[in-house]
Amino acid sequence: MIGEGAAVGVGVNESVREGSDRLAAAGVVSAAADAAALWAAASGTKKPSCLTRDEVVSPEVAARYEAMLARRATREPLQLICGAAPFHDLELAVAPGVFIPRPETEGLAEHALRLIAGTPAPRVVELFAGVGPVAVLLAKRRPDAVVTAVERDPVAAALIRRNAATYGVAVNVVVGNVRDGAGGPFDLVVANPPYIPSSVWPDLPPEVRDWEPRAALDGGDDGLAWYRVLAALIATFITATGVFVFEVGETQAAAVTAMFANTAVLSVYPDLTGRDRYLIGRKS
């Protein structure tokens, strides 16, 4: 065990290598990166710097690292173990049972920032907000914006408030259903709806299937149920000159675009892997 090895002079690099091997054996795909991240969290250092150090591990740090490795080996999400999810330059509080922000959604936030760049004091809403990654980032980068986050899970809504308070920004948190509209119309509507088909749920990685809320991920039989709701409502959510940007599954852009054919003009943008991931639309 890592903790036992520390007493006989195990160094940082060796501890991280052993941790990586252990996580890989448990089926963790990102074993090396996760082992380094857990070491950084256990030792209170920055992840890149921990890999350039090789001093002997203290028993206290070794014990913390061992406990974190044991949790990750059960496939508990890394973000829950570390207590936060990185999102651009933010560290967002998360908790068991809430949707954990994904790297793909950073691209959604970048498009959102670009779309309101020329709008003074824009009114913005993030639907299906989870812990509020886009809402908090927009409020931080655009202090003049009036930002609302809509989330039906009260635990996640409380985390939006906590994350906003951490960064000293104002986010109006609405605990409710996306159908309520949250007091629009808005200059910008941002949404990352549930889009995983129900049939796929049993095959998802344990980190998702066993730890995150199904309601935040399951988009119905074809994964598109909530996009149909948005297609019916979007005209009432945005102003005459307003715009919306949605994240979609990597094979869903064409189907979702077709849903908005009578109400909006859409453009499709890829994520960093080249997959069609973001839809930007204006009233037709």
VEXTI-688305 format. One record per residue (C-alpha): residue number from 0; x, y, z. Coordinates in steps of 0.05 Angstrom, whole numbers, always signed. Example, Ala and Ser with C-alpha at 12.3 -4.5 7.8 and 13.67 -1.06 7.14 Angstrom:
BEGIN
REC   i     xx     yy     zz
REC   0   +246    -90   +156
REC   1   +273    -21   +143
end
This chain:
BEGIN
REC   i     xx     yy     zz
REC   0     +0     +0     +0
REC   1    +23    +72    -13
REC   2    +15    +92    +60
REC   3    +58    +34    +84
REC   4   +113    +50    +34
REC   5   +121   +121    +58
REC   6   +152    +98   +123
REC   7   +211    +68    +86
REC   8   +226   +128    +42
REC   9   +180   +124    -18
REC  10   +187   +187    -61
REC  11   +133   +229    -94
REC  12   +144   +202   -164
REC  13   +143   +130   -142
REC  14    +80   +142   -102
REC  15    +45   +172   -162
REC  16    +69   +116   -207
REC  17    +43    +64   -158
REC  18    -22   +101   -152
REC  19    -29   +103   -228
REC  20    -18    +28   -234
REC  21    -69    +15   -180
REC  22   -122    +58   -213
REC  23   -108    +28   -281
REC  24   -119    -41   -252
REC  25   -186    -17   -226
REC  26   -207     +4   -296
REC  27   -197    +79   -290
REC  28   -183   +104   -361
REC  29   -146   +167   -339
REC  30   -105   +131   -286
REC  31    -40   +171   -292
REC  32    -74   +239   -293
REC  33   -120   +220   -236
REC  34    -63   +194   -193
REC  35    -25   +260   -202
REC  36    -88   +300   -187
REC  37   -101   +260   -124
REC  38    -30   +269   -102
REC  39    -36   +344   -112
REC  40   -100   +346    -72
REC  41    -70   +303    -16
REC  42     -6   +344    -11
REC  43    -35   +413    -24
REC  44     +9   +425    -85
REC  45     -5   +443   -157
REC  46    -11   +381   -202
REC  47    +45   +399   -251
REC  48    +94   +416   -196
REC  49    +82   +351   -157
REC  50   +110   +311   -216
REC  51   +177   +348   -214
REC  52   +188   +334   -141
REC  53   +215   +271   -110
REC  54   +223   +284    -36
REC  55   +203   +230    +12
REC  56   +129   +226    +26
REC  57   +107   +245    +96
REC  58    +63   +195   +133
REC  59     +7   +247   +137
REC  60     +6   +260    +63
REC  61    +14   +185    +48
REC  62    -47   +170    +91
REC  63    -90   +222    +55
REC  64    -66   +198    -13
REC  65    -81   +126     +5
REC  66   -152   +143    +26
REC  67   -164   +182    -38
REC  68   -136   +126    -81
REC  69   -181    +76    -47
REC  70   -241   +118    -63
REC  71   -221   +129   -136
REC  72   -208    +54   -144
REC  73   -282    +43   -129
REC  74   -296    +89   -189
REC  75   -320   +148   -147
REC  76   -310   +210   -191
REC  77   -245   +247   -183
REC  78   -281   +313   -174
REC  79   -320   +288   -114
REC  80   -257   +262    -81
REC  81   -220   +328    -92
REC  82   -282   +368    -73
REC  83   -284   +411   -134
REC  84   -290   +409   -210
REC  85   -245   +452   -253
REC  86   -280   +495   -304
REC  87   -237   +546   -342
REC  88   -204   +586   -286
REC  89   -256   +566   -235
REC  90   -258   +511   -182
REC  91   -331   +494   -172
REC  92   -358   +459   -111
REC  93   -393   +393   -127
REC  94   -426   +339    -84
REC  95   -451   +268    -91
REC  96   -515   +265   -132
REC  97   -504   +327   -175
REC  98   -482   +333   -247
REC  99   -407   +346   -252
REC 100   -386   +398   -304
REC 101   -351   +369   -365
REC 102   -293   +396   -407
REC 103   -340   +400   -468
REC 104   -383   +451   -432
REC 105   -323   +498   -428
REC 106   -333   +507   -503
REC 107   -406   +523   -491
REC 108   -384   +578   -443
REC 109   -334   +606   -493
REC 110   -388   +613   -546
REC 111   -434   +646   -495
REC 112   -381   +697   -477
REC 113   -369   +712   -550
REC 114   -443   +720   -565
REC 115   -453   +774   -512
REC 116   -387   +810   -524
REC 117   -421   +869   -558
REC 118   -484   +871   -514
REC 119   -484   +920   -455
REC 120   -513   +893   -391
REC 121   -539   +829   -424
REC 122   -593   +787   -392
REC 123   -570   +715   -392
REC 124   -599   +650   -368
REC 125   -567   +582   -360
REC 126   -619   +527   -364
REC 127   -606   +457   -335
REC 128   -552   +493   -295
REC 129   -527   +438   -249
REC 130   -476   +473   -204
REC 131   -477   +534   -249
REC 132   -411   +530   -288
REC 133   -432   +575   -345
REC 134   -473   +623   -302
REC 135   -417   +634   -252
REC 136   -364   +642   -306
REC 137   -406   +692   -345
REC 138   -421   +731   -282
REC 139   -347   +733   -266
REC 140   -324   +753   -335
REC 141   -382   +801   -347
REC 142   -398   +836   -282
REC 143   -449   +880   -319
REC 144   -490   +820   -340
REC 145   -555   +801   -305
REC 146   -546   +726   -298
REC 147   -599   +674   -279
REC 148   -590   +599   -269
REC 149   -648   +550   -271
REC 150   -640   +483   -237
REC 151   -694   +437   -211
REC 152   -650   +400   -160
REC 153   -647   +440    -95
REC 154   -580   +409    -76
REC 155   -548   +431   -141
REC 156   -583   +499   -135
REC 157   -551   +509    -67
REC 158   -483   +494    -98
REC 159   -495   +547   -151
REC 160   -505   +598    -95
REC 161   -442   +572    -60
REC 162   -401   +576   -124
REC 163   -426   +646   -139
REC 164   -409   +668    -68
REC 165   -339   +638    -74
REC 166   -324   +684   -133
REC 167   -364   +743   -107
REC 168   -412   +746   -165
REC 169   -487   +755   -170
REC 170   -528   +697   -199
REC 171   -603   +695   -192
REC 172   -617   +621   -177
REC 173   -686   +595   -195
REC 174   -704   +527   -167
REC 175   -754   +501   -218
REC 176   -768   +470   -285
REC 177   -741   +497   -350
REC 178   -812   +504   -375
REC 179   -823   +561   -325
REC 180   -781   +608   -367
REC 181   -747   +640   -307
REC 182   -771   +710   -322
REC 183   -748   +720   -393
REC 184   -741   +741   -447
REC 185   -665   +741   -447
REC 186   -610   +766   -493
REC 187   -577   +698   -487
REC 188   -602   +628   -468
REC 189   -549   +576   -453
REC 190   -567   +503   -443
REC 191   -534   +436   -435
REC 192   -596   +391   -431
REC 193   -596   +317   -414
REC 194   -581   +282   -480
REC 195   -560   +210   -466
REC 196   -610   +159   -494
REC 197   -643   +118   -440
REC 198   -620    +53   -470
REC 199   -547    +72   -461
REC 200   -553    +83   -386
REC 201   -532    +12   -363
REC 202   -469    +16   -406
REC 203   -443    +82   -379
REC 204   -379    +84   -338
REC 205   -391    +72   -263
REC 206   -368   +144   -249
REC 207   -430   +168   -285
REC 208   -480   +112   -276
REC 209   -469   +103   -201
REC 210   -453   +173   -178
REC 211   -490   +225   -220
REC 212   -565   +238   -223
REC 213   -599   +203   -280
REC 214   -648   +261   -289
REC 215   -590   +306   -307
REC 216   -565   +260   -362
REC 217   -622   +217   -389
REC 218   -655   +251   -450
REC 219   -708   +198   -462
REC 220   -712   +143   -514
REC 221   -671   +180   -567
REC 222   -637   +229   -521
REC 223   -674   +288   -552
REC 224   -735   +297   -506
REC 225   -712   +363   -476
REC 226   -692   +393   -543
REC 227   -764   +384   -565
REC 228   -786   +423   -504
REC 229   -736   +478   -519
REC 230   -757   +481   -592
REC 231   -828   +494   -571
REC 232   -809   +548   -520
REC 233   -747   +582   -546
REC 234   -784   +638   -582
REC 235   -812   +661   -515
REC 236   -745   +655   -479
REC 237   -704   +703   -522
REC 238   -713   +775   -544
REC 239   -724   +795   -616
REC 240   -649   +802   -624
REC 241   -632   +748   -574
REC 242   -591   +686   -586
REC 243   -585   +616   -556
REC 244   -529   +566   -553
REC 245   -539   +492   -536
REC 246   -493   +434   -525
REC 247   -513   +369   -560
REC 248   -489   +297   -564
REC 249   -437   +284   -617
REC 250   -486   +252   -665
REC 251   -547   +296   -651
REC 252   -533   +362   -685
REC 253   -573   +348   -748
REC 254   -634   +321   -712
REC 255   -636   +379   -663
REC 256   -625   +430   -718
REC 257   -686   +402   -755
REC 258   -729   +414   -693
REC 259   -717   +489   -697
REC 260   -728   +495   -772
REC 261   -792   +535   -764
REC 262   -769   +581   -707
REC 263   -695   +595   -713
REC 264   -634   +599   -758
REC 265   -579   +554   -730
REC 266   -505   +546   -739
REC 267   -466   +484   -717
REC 268   -397   +488   -685
REC 269   -348   +432   -667
REC 270   -315   +417   -601
REC 271   -240   +409   -594
REC 272   -243   +338   -622
REC 273   -279   +361   -685
REC 274   -347   +333   -666
REC 275   -409   +376   -678
REC 276   -424   +397   -607
REC 277   -453   +468   -603
REC 278   -515   +498   -636
REC 279   -523   +573   -640
REC 280   -589   +601   -661
REC 281   -628   +666   -672
REC 282   -702   +677   -686
REC 283   -717   +666   -760
end
